[in-house]
């Protein structure tokens, strides 16, 4: 089974002090550590597990700058076979449509049975890229996949997450597209030594012009969304800590709610 996985490099912001650029257009990325998008990491792991079970190869693709090569090397160290870097300044400022359009042109030229993406990205959170690609490629797809049950011949059975803690079991013909949810597996650890072992693997580089992508379809010009401004939320007063016995705390809490109009 040949599998293509689209991945993205995102800033690690869990413990970072975020700052906004002076023009208020975006987060200041200068001192932030970049890493692979969490959802995409699960997608890479699932692809490699499927390859180990059924044979074939895994190709990872990302759209980004030179530094984005790091996450491709990481995927190669996990067990991917090929990597493609789409590096072009023309993609900067793309919305979900532009990102999907760029990745689509790279994927169209590949022979694959399965296309995987993460459900969403940790920075923009579009949750649309994988679905747009599936639509344009006219592939059957399942979103929010939390389990691949089996692959038999030209069919794949998966479980996808629904609302209210419900699951849906879906059978799809191949080729197909899946968006992968976190928790589907436990991604393997990648050591520095593992990354060093794949440093000589060639990463194919593509540009928008090589793929025949018009500037009107990607970047800020091709985006249907214009970001007006970005700001950090205002900080309010500190929380009030209630002390005393449980009955006293409950009475104080009830009094506060009544005073603020929460209870008639």
Secondary structure, 3 states (H helix, E strand, C coil): CEEEEEECEEECCCCCCCCECCCCCCECCCCCCEEECHHHHHHHHHHHHHHHHHCCEEEEEEECCHHHHHHHHHHHHHCCCEEEEECCHHHCCCCHHHHHHHHHHHHCCCCCCEEEEECCCCCCCCCCHHHHHHHHCCCEEEEEEEEEEEEECCEEEEEEECCCCCEEEEEEECCEEEEECCCCCCCCCCCHHHHHHCCCCCCEEECCCCCCCCCCCCHHHHCCCCCCCCCCCCCCCCCCCCCCCHHHHHHHHHHHHHHCCCCC
